[in-house]
Amino acid sequence: MVPGGEPMPWPPEDPRFSEAARRALGFAQDEAARLNHNHIGAPHVFVSAVREPGATARPVLSRLSVTLDGARAALEAVIGASPDPIAPTDITLSPRGQRVMEFAMHHARRLHHDPAGTEHLLLATAYEHDGFMSRLLERLGLDEAGFAAQLLAEMDVPSYRIAENATPTDGPYENFDHASKRVLALAREEAIRDGYGWVSAQDLVLGLARLAESGASEIMTAAFAELHLTGDKLREVFPQAPAPRTQSQPTTEMKFPASLKLIIEHAIYEAGRDRPVRPEHLLLAVGTSQDPIANYGLKQLGATPERRREVVERLRSGH
């Protein structure tokens, strides 16, 4: 398989995909070869995931009367078949096909699932907004939004995308306790200090450090002490962003990048349905969200995600 010209094993030997998802991606090559297509795109991944649906997606496909024969017929009707046979080794992965794989892993992480399964591949195809996918689903009597909603309802993760439009001052914070809201305010202050209009995961960690140093959260104070973390140490290991060309004015409308939205959603998931979100949930969510920069800096100081969870859970249990 050659995505963008670079050879790679196919199906991909990537532990971030489940065995079923890897089988499905292998089937995508079969589906392309069956119609003599020289590439794998989102529609091929969709059909292959219908062929290998996994336990979560199977009941959804059954309720929607989506069958493998129907999906194959829709694929052929939408894209057609080439009269010229093609060798499987000549089939490439299109940029949209690559993006579906990447977004499947993103959706799995956002849903607090690991590894990505066929249900996440199906979800990624629905969110791809590929013209071929829209027409394929239409032939099956479906639309992208409705199909995605059915899959998400089956997965039952209420925190998914709940922070899609979150800012430091406006978001799904009904169950955030006073200390957690204070962390968001401190993170915003850190971002303003740098002169940018967004709050990064590093800013959030620095907000947690400032809360711990203030003594406003016993668990955070104890956890940061045991992990030997301080604001000064963290500032030393976090990379310094280049100064903005124009210094932004402090505003309540600062943005959250996708990484911060993911941390907020994971913190809500860590707390549990309708339960208070506390600072320790934010700290754990930095790890489960896999934010690369914040986690790299914390690891440099010996505070791996596993170590953070071990310390927090022990402190919460009172041992």
Backbone torsions as a table, in degrees:
resi	resn	phi	psi	omega
1	MET	NA	134.9	-177.1
2	VAL	-126.0	93.9	174.7
3	PRO	-84.3	114.9	179.6
4	GLY	65.7	19.9	175.6
5	GLY	98.1	-9.9	-178.6
6	GLU	-99.0	124.1	179.9
7	PRO	-62.7	144.6	175.9
8	MET	-152.1	151.4	177.3
9	PRO	-65.8	145.3	179.1
10	TRP	-137.1	128.0	-0.1
11	PRO	-65.9	156.2	-174.6
12	PRO	-62.5	133.3	178.9
13	GLU	-88.5	70.2	-173.7
14	ASP	-119.8	116.3	-177.9
15	PRO	-65.3	-10.6	177.3
16	ARG	-75.4	-8.6	173.0
17	PHE	-108.1	141.8	175.5
18	SER	-69.1	167.4	177.9
19	GLU	-61.0	-40.0	179.6
20	ALA	-63.7	-40.6	179.3
21	ALA	-66.5	-38.4	178.3
22	ARG	-66.4	-38.4	176.1
23	ARG	-62.7	-43.9	-179.4
24	ALA	-60.7	-41.8	178.8
25	LEU	-65.1	-33.7	174.2
26	GLY	-65.2	-39.8	177.7
27	PHE	-64.3	-29.3	179.8
28	ALA	-58.9	-35.5	176.8
29	GLN	-65.5	-40.2	177.8
30	ASP	-61.5	-43.1	-177.9
31	GLU	-64.9	-37.6	177.0
32	ALA	-67.2	-44.1	-178.9
33	ALA	-64.8	-34.9	-178.7
34	ARG	-59.0	-34.2	-179.1
35	LEU	-104.5	11.2	-179.5
36	ASN	58.3	36.8	175.4
37	HIS	-86.4	142.0	-176.4
38	ASN	-92.5	9.0	-178.6
39	HIS	-148.6	162.3	172.3
40	ILE	-110.7	121.7	177.1
41	GLY	-120.6	-171.8	-178.5
42	ALA	-57.0	-43.4	-179.5
43	PRO	-61.4	-36.2	178.5
44	HIS	-66.9	-39.6	178.0
45	VAL	-64.5	-39.8	178.2
46	PHE	-58.6	-51.3	-177.8
47	VAL	-62.1	-40.6	-178.9
48	SER	-66.8	-33.3	178.1
49	ALA	-73.6	-29.2	172.5
50	VAL	-67.4	-36.4	178.2
51	ARG	-66.9	-34.2	-179.5
52	GLU	-127.6	72.7	-167.6
53	PRO	-76.4	-24.5	-176.2
54	GLY	77.6	165.5	-172.3
55	ALA	-65.6	-34.9	-175.9
56	THR	-75.2	-43.1	-175.9
57	ALA	-79.6	-24.8	-174.2
58	ARG	-56.2	-49.3	180.0
59	PRO	-63.7	-32.5	177.9
60	VAL	-65.4	-47.4	179.9
61	LEU	-62.6	-37.0	179.1
62	SER	-65.7	-45.3	179.7
63	ARG	-61.9	-34.8	-177.6
64	LEU	-90.1	3.7	178.5
65	SER	58.7	36.1	176.9
66	VAL	-92.1	118.0	179.3
67	THR	-115.9	164.3	178.8
68	LEU	-63.9	-43.1	179.5
69	ASP	-61.7	-41.7	180.0
70	GLY	-66.1	-40.6	179.9
71	ALA	-66.5	-40.5	178.7
72	ARG	-64.7	-41.8	179.4
73	ALA	-63.7	-39.5	179.3
74	ALA	-66.4	-40.0	178.5
75	LEU	-61.5	-45.3	-178.8
76	GLU	-67.0	-38.1	-179.6
77	ALA	-66.9	-35.5	-175.6
78	VAL	-81.2	-42.5	-175.3
79	ILE	-104.1	-29.3	-177.8
80	GLY	85.5	173.0	178.2
81	ALA	-117.2	142.0	177.9
82	SER	-86.3	142.2	178.2
83	PRO	-75.8	-13.7	-174.9
84	ASP	-97.5	117.0	179.1
85	PRO	-59.6	149.0	179.7
86	ILE	-132.8	139.7	178.0
87	ALA	-74.8	140.6	179.0
88	PRO	-53.6	-32.3	-178.5
89	THR	-70.1	-15.1	179.5
90	ASP	-94.6	0.8	-179.9
91	ILE	-83.1	130.4	-179.3
92	THR	-109.3	164.0	176.9
93	LEU	-95.4	118.1	-178.5
94	SER	-71.2	160.0	176.4
95	PRO	-55.8	-37.4	178.3
96	ARG	-69.4	-36.2	176.1
97	GLY	-64.5	-41.5	176.3
98	GLN	-62.1	-40.7	-178.5
99	ARG	-66.9	-35.8	176.6
100	VAL	-60.5	-43.3	178.4
101	MET	-61.7	-45.0	-179.2
102	GLU	-64.7	-41.3	-179.2
103	PHE	-73.2	-27.5	174.6
104	ALA	-61.4	-42.7	177.3
105	MET	-67.1	-37.6	178.3
106	HIS	-63.9	-46.4	-179.7
107	HIS	-64.0	-38.5	178.6
108	ALA	-61.4	-44.1	178.8
109	ARG	-65.3	-40.4	-178.8
110	ARG	-68.2	-28.1	177.8
111	LEU	-87.4	3.5	-179.4
112	HIS	66.2	33.0	178.9
113	HIS	-110.2	148.2	178.1
114	ASP	-156.2	122.3	2.5
115	PRO	-88.7	-176.0	177.8
116	ALA	-73.1	134.2	-179.7
117	GLY	-111.3	-172.4	-179.5
118	THR	-66.2	-30.4	177.8
119	GLU	-63.1	-32.5	178.6
120	HIS	-75.5	-32.6	173.5
121	LEU	-63.4	-43.3	178.7
122	LEU	-63.4	-42.4	179.4
123	LEU	-62.3	-41.7	-179.5
124	ALA	-65.1	-37.1	177.8
125	THR	-66.7	-37.0	179.8
126	ALA	-66.3	-34.4	-178.8
127	TYR	-88.3	-0.7	-175.0
128	GLU	-71.5	-26.4	-178.1
129	HIS	56.5	37.0	174.1
130	ASP	-81.4	133.9	-178.6
131	GLY	-58.4	-38.3	177.5
132	PHE	-64.6	-40.0	179.9
133	MET	-63.8	-42.1	179.4
134	SER	-58.7	-44.7	-178.9
135	ARG	-70.3	-36.7	178.3
136	LEU	-63.2	-47.3	179.6
137	LEU	-64.3	-37.8	178.5
138	GLU	-60.5	-38.4	178.2
139	ARG	-64.9	-25.4	178.4
140	LEU	-92.2	7.4	179.6
141	GLY	77.2	25.3	-175.8
142	LEU	-125.5	166.1	169.1
143	ASP	-130.0	161.9	-172.7
144	GLU	-61.0	-47.4	-176.8
145	ALA	-65.3	-43.2	-179.3
146	GLY	-66.2	-40.7	179.3
147	PHE	-65.1	-43.7	178.3
148	ALA	-61.9	-40.9	-179.6
149	ALA	-62.8	-38.3	178.6
150	GLN	-64.8	-43.1	178.7
151	LEU	-63.2	-44.2	-178.1
152	LEU	-66.3	-37.0	178.4
153	ALA	-63.1	-36.7	179.0
154	GLU	-68.2	-34.3	-179.3
155	MET	-77.6	-26.6	174.3
156	ASP	51.9	61.1	174.0
157	VAL	-121.0	93.0	-172.0
158	PRO	-64.5	-18.5	-178.4
159	SER	-80.6	-11.5	-174.5
160	TYR	-63.2	122.2	176.5
161	ARG	64.7	12.9	-179.5
162	ILE	-68.6	-22.3	180.0
163	ALA	-103.0	21.7	-174.7
164	GLU	-55.4	-36.7	-177.8
165	ASN	-113.9	22.7	-174.8
166	ALA	-71.4	146.4	170.3
167	THR	-128.7	174.5	178.8
168	PRO	-59.3	-24.2	-175.5
169	THR	-113.6	-9.4	-176.1
170	ASP	-140.3	116.5	-178.6
171	GLY	-179.9	-164.9	-177.3
172	PRO	-81.5	62.5	-170.6
173	TYR	-105.8	16.9	-177.5
174	GLU	-57.8	-35.3	-177.9
175	ASN	-101.5	7.1	176.0
176	PHE	-74.5	130.2	177.5
177	ASP	-75.6	174.8	-176.0
178	HIS	-59.1	-40.5	-177.6
179	ALA	-65.9	-38.8	179.8
180	SER	-68.2	-39.1	176.2
181	LYS	-65.2	-33.8	176.9
182	ARG	-65.2	-37.6	177.2
183	VAL	-60.3	-43.3	179.2
184	LEU	-61.8	-39.7	178.5
185	ALA	-66.0	-41.1	178.9
186	LEU	-67.2	-37.9	177.7
187	ALA	-63.3	-40.0	177.5
188	ARG	-62.0	-41.0	178.1
189	GLU	-61.2	-40.4	178.6
190	GLU	-62.3	-41.3	-179.9
191	ALA	-66.6	-40.7	179.1
192	ILE	-62.8	-37.7	179.5
193	ARG	-59.1	-34.2	179.5
194	ASP	-82.8	-9.8	177.1
195	GLY	81.5	20.1	-179.8
196	TYR	-107.6	165.2	-178.0
197	GLY	-100.0	18.1	177.3
198	TRP	-140.2	159.3	-179.6
199	VAL	-107.0	124.9	-178.5
200	SER	-95.2	169.7	175.6
201	ALA	-62.9	-34.0	176.5
202	GLN	-62.7	-39.6	177.6
203	ASP	-61.0	-39.5	179.7
204	LEU	-64.7	-43.4	179.2
205	VAL	-63.3	-40.0	177.0
206	LEU	-65.7	-34.9	174.4
207	GLY	-63.5	-39.9	176.0
208	LEU	-63.7	-40.3	178.9
209	ALA	-63.6	-42.3	179.0
210	ARG	-65.1	-37.8	177.1
211	LEU	-64.0	-43.6	179.9
212	ALA	-61.6	-42.5	-178.0
213	GLU	-69.8	-23.7	178.5
214	SER	-79.4	-15.8	-178.3
215	GLY	79.3	10.7	-176.6
216	ALA	-76.1	-12.9	177.6
217	SER	-135.7	113.1	-177.2
218	GLU	-59.6	-43.7	-178.0
219	ILE	-65.0	-43.6	-180.0
220	MET	-66.0	-41.1	179.3
221	THR	-61.6	-44.7	180.0
222	ALA	-68.3	-41.5	-178.0
223	ALA	-65.4	-45.9	-179.2
224	PHE	-66.3	-33.8	177.6
225	ALA	-66.8	-44.2	-178.8
226	GLU	-68.5	-32.9	179.1
227	LEU	-84.4	-2.6	-179.9
228	HIS	58.4	42.0	179.6
229	LEU	-106.4	135.3	172.9
230	THR	-136.6	162.4	177.3
231	GLY	-59.4	-40.7	-179.1
232	ASP	-63.7	-44.3	179.0
233	LYS	-63.0	-41.3	-178.9
234	LEU	-65.9	-39.9	178.9
235	ARG	-63.8	-29.3	179.0
236	GLU	-70.7	-34.7	-175.3
237	VAL	-94.0	-23.5	177.9
238	PHE	-73.8	133.8	-180.0
239	PRO	-64.4	142.9	178.5
240	GLN	-87.4	122.0	177.3
241	ALA	-71.4	147.0	177.3
242	PRO	-61.8	147.0	-179.1
243	ALA	-63.3	136.7	178.7
244	PRO	-65.2	152.8	-178.9
245	ARG	-63.9	-37.6	176.6
246	THR	-127.6	130.2	-177.7
247	GLN	-70.7	123.8	-179.4
248	SER	-77.3	150.2	177.4
249	GLN	-82.9	144.0	176.3
250	PRO	-55.4	135.0	-178.4
251	THR	-146.5	149.3	176.0
252	THR	-78.6	-7.4	-176.1
253	GLU	-100.8	31.4	177.2
254	MET	-63.6	149.9	-174.5
255	LYS	-93.5	155.2	168.0
256	PHE	-105.3	123.7	171.9
257	PRO	-70.6	171.7	-177.4
258	ALA	-57.2	-35.3	-178.7
259	SER	-63.7	-37.7	179.6
260	LEU	-73.0	-37.6	177.0
261	LYS	-61.6	-39.3	178.9
262	LEU	-64.9	-40.7	178.2
263	ILE	-62.7	-42.6	178.3
264	ILE	-59.9	-45.6	-179.9
265	GLU	-64.6	-40.4	179.6
266	HIS	-68.8	-32.8	177.0
267	ALA	-65.2	-40.9	177.4
268	ILE	-63.4	-40.9	177.8
269	TYR	-65.1	-42.8	179.2
270	GLU	-59.6	-39.5	-178.4
271	ALA	-68.3	-35.9	-177.0
272	GLY	103.0	155.7	-175.9
273	ARG	-54.2	122.9	174.8
274	ASP	60.3	24.2	178.0
275	ARG	-108.9	157.9	-177.0
276	PRO	-62.2	136.8	174.6
277	VAL	-93.3	121.0	-176.4
278	ARG	-112.7	166.6	-178.1
279	PRO	-55.2	-35.1	-179.3
280	GLU	-64.1	-29.4	176.9
281	HIS	-68.0	-36.0	175.9
282	LEU	-64.9	-41.7	179.6
283	LEU	-63.2	-44.0	178.7
284	LEU	-65.7	-35.8	-178.2
285	ALA	-67.8	-28.2	175.2
286	VAL	-59.3	-37.1	179.1
287	GLY	-73.8	-48.2	-175.9
288	THR	-70.2	-25.7	178.0
289	SER	-73.9	-16.3	178.4
290	GLN	61.6	33.2	175.7
291	ASP	-59.3	122.2	-170.3
292	PRO	-68.6	-41.4	-173.6
293	ILE	-75.0	-48.6	-179.3
294	ALA	-62.2	-43.3	-178.5
295	ASN	-69.3	-34.5	177.8
296	TYR	-62.7	-45.7	179.9
297	GLY	-62.2	-42.7	179.5
298	LEU	-64.9	-40.4	178.5
299	LYS	-63.5	-34.4	178.3
300	GLN	-59.4	-27.2	179.6
301	LEU	-98.7	12.4	177.4
302	GLY	83.3	3.2	-177.4
303	ALA	-97.1	73.4	177.9
304	THR	-69.3	162.4	176.7
305	PRO	-55.9	-39.8	-179.2
306	GLU	-66.2	-41.1	178.8
307	ARG	-66.5	-41.6	178.3
308	ARG	-60.7	-44.3	-179.2
309	ARG	-66.0	-41.5	179.9
310	GLU	-60.4	-43.5	-178.8
311	VAL	-67.6	-47.7	-177.8
312	VAL	-62.6	-45.4	-177.5
313	GLU	-66.6	-35.1	177.3
314	ARG	-68.0	-42.4	179.3
315	LEU	-65.6	-36.8	179.5
316	ARG	-69.0	-30.9	179.5
317	SER	-80.7	-9.9	178.3
318	GLY	83.1	12.8	-179.9
319	HIS	-100.2	NA	NA
